Amino acid sequence: MSGLVARNLNMVPFVSVEDMMKLVLKTGTERFIQELAGYIRDDFGRWERFDKTPRVGSYGHEGVIELMPTSDGELYGFKYVNGHPKNTRDGRQTVTAFGVLADLGNGYPMLITEMTLLTALRTAATSALVASHLAPKGSHTMALIGNGAQSEFQALAFRSLLGIERLRLYDTDPAASEKCKANLYPLGFEIEIFRTGEEAVEGADIITTATADKRNATILTDNMVGPGVHINAVGGDCPGKTELHRDILLRSSIFTEFTPQTRIEGEIQQLDADYPVTEFWQVLAGTADGRRGERDITLFDSVGFAIEDFSSLRYVRDLVGPTGLYEELDMLADPDDPRDLFGMLQRAAARL
C-alpha cells in the first residue's frame, strides 16, 4: 500500500491536471501505460471480489453524465465522467472526468484526482492489454479510425505492449489526422494518412475505431474486415451509439468487459440479448479461449468499466506518494470531539 497519507484527518490528497501531467512525464508515458495495464490485469484477475454494476447515466440531447462506482471490499472508487461530442465547437473537451478512492472501512476519501487525462491513459492501457491476448501474433500495423483525443494514447499503448510501429490514419476531419501525425511522428512511428477508411484498414493487423459522435454509425462495413484481424472498438459507450456494421459482429469472436453494461452501451446492443460473448477476465483466468486461429476475427467491444478506473486510482495513489505531486484539500470536518460538529461551527465564529 502507498505511503500517500494526508497529514491531518481534514485533508484529502488531490492530484490536479498539472500534477498529473508532471507525474506521467516524470514516469514516462509508455512506462506509465505499461504499469497501469499491470494494475488493470491484476484487478481483472480478482474479478469476483468486485461489486459490479452498469454505470449510472443521465442522458441529454447533447451527451451524457455518468457515475462509475465499484469496490473490492476494502477500497471504494468512483469516477464522474461526461461525454459531449459537440463540446469541441465551444473549445471544450468531449470527455472530462474526476475520481475518488476511499477507505471502505471508515468511509474517508484517500485520494481525489483529475481523470480526464487518466481516463485516456487507462482506456488505451485496457485496449492494448486485451489486444496482447487477442491480436494476431507478430502484429506490426494498426489502422486508427478516428484521430481525436484518444488516438495518440492508443498508438503509444499498442507500441508499448505489442510493438506496433506502423500506423494508418483516417478521420472525417483531415486536420485531426494531421494533428495525430504531428504528435506521433517525432516519437518514431511510421505513419500514413488516408482519404477513406477503406484505404486505411488495408493490410492492418489491428483496427482501432475511436470516434466520438453519439449516434449509430457505420465506421466499418463488413467488406472492410478480412479474416485474421483484431478490432478494438473504443467509440461505443452509450445507448444508440455504435461504430460497426452488425454483420461484422456476427463474423467475430466478441469480448467484453462487463457484459450487462456492454449490452446497453456497446456494439452488441445491435444483437439479441442472449447472443454469446466472452468477458475478458475469463481469458485471463484460463476459463475461456481468446484467439482460436489465424483466420479468427476478434473484437473487443470496449465501453470502459469501473474496475479499470479503480485500478487507475490505485495506481496513481501508489505512484504519486513519493513524488509530492499533489496538494492537500481541506475537505473533511474534523472537530476535536467527533460528536460536536455544531461546537466546531460555533468556535469558528470567534475566529472569522
Secondary structure, DSSP 8 states (H G I E B T S, - for coil): ------SSTTEEEEE-HHHHHHHHHHH-HHHHHHHHHHHHHHHHTTGGGS-----EEEE-SS-EEEEEEEE-SSEEEEEEEEE-GGGGGGT--S--EEEEEEETTT--EEEEEE-HHHHHHHHHHHHHHHHHHHS-TT--EEEEE--STTHHHHHHHHHHHH---EEEEE-SSHHHHHHHHHHHGGGT-EEEE-SSHHHHHTT-SEEEE----SSEEEEE-GGG--TT-EEEE-S--STT-EEE-HHHHHHSEEEESSHHHHHHHSGGGGS-TT---EEHHHHHHTSS-S--STT--EEEE----HHHHHHHHHHHHHHHGGGT--EEEE-S---SSTT-HHHHHHHHHHH-
